[in-house]
Amino acid sequence: MIAISARITLAPEFTAAFGQAAAAIIAPTREEAGCNYYVFGRDLVDANVILISEEWASEDALLDHLKSPHITAFLQQTQSMKMLGFEVKKYRVSSVGGMDS
């Protein structure tokens, strides 16, 4: 399993447009084979910070996602939006359990 955690800090004038573009890719992404979890959120303290959390069944599923038409369109749509910070972490997960595990 692959998990992705991302943090994007946008210039304030791009936050709303980025949110609209992101909202359009959530449903088709969640329908993709191998997508276990896919969500965007906003930091409750800094509205210009977007948090992304993803979980994929495999590396191949993630790679297929990155080549999908809706992600290609999203990246083209957002490439000119000014980002003040961008951090992405990819984790290879060997096991998953609850907090009591």
N, C-alpha and C positions, 0 to 999 in steps of 0.2 A: 504494500500500500504506500501511496505517496501523499504527503500533506504539504500544503503550501500556506504560508502566512506572509501577507504583504501589508505594508504601511506606505501610503502615498500622502504627501502633504502638497496640496494644491494652492496656487495663488487664489485669493478669495473670489476673484471675478470668474473663475472657471469651475468652482465647486458645484453649482447648480447644473451646468451643462454636462459635467462629468457624471453626476448622479443620474441624469436622464439617459445618457448613453449606456451606463452600467445597467440600469433597470431593464433595458431592452435585450440584454444578453443573458440575463439570469434564467429565464424559463427555457430557452433552447439549450443552454448549457446543462441544466438539470436533467434534461431528456437524453443527454449523450450517454452512450454505453460507457460504463466504468466510472461515472460521476456518482460518488457517494454523498457529497456535501459541497455546496457552493453558495457563498453568501458574501455580500458587501455590507458594511456598516459604517457609521460615523462615530468618531470619538465624541463622547459626551461633554468633554471639556473644550475641545478645539474642533469646531465644525468644518475646518479646512482639511482635517485628517480623515482619510478613508482607509478602512481596514478591510482586508479581504482574507477569507478563510476558505480553503478548498481541501477536499479529500478525494483521491482517485484510486481506483482498484489496482492500477498498474502504471508504470512509466509509459507504456504504449498508449493507454487511454489518455494520459495527460498530453502526450505529443500529438495525438489525433485532435484533441481539443484545441491546441494551439494553432493547428492548421485549418480549423473549421471556418466556414465563410463568415459566420457572425462575429468571431473573434478577429478575423482579418479586418472586417469592416469597423469594428470597435477600435482597433489600434490605429487605423487610418483616421477615424473621427477624432480621436483624443491626442494624436501625436503633436498637435500644435498647442495644446493646453499646457500652460506653464506649471511645471512641477517644482516645488521648492525642496522636496525630499522624496526619495524612492528607495525602498528596501524590500527585498523579496528573499524569503528563506524557504528552502525545499528540504523536507525531511523524508527519509525512508523509514517507514514504520514496520517494526517486526512483530509487535503485539499491541493490542488495545484492550483496556479494561476500565471499569468504573473507578471512582475515587477510593473505594474500599479494597481494590485489588492490589 
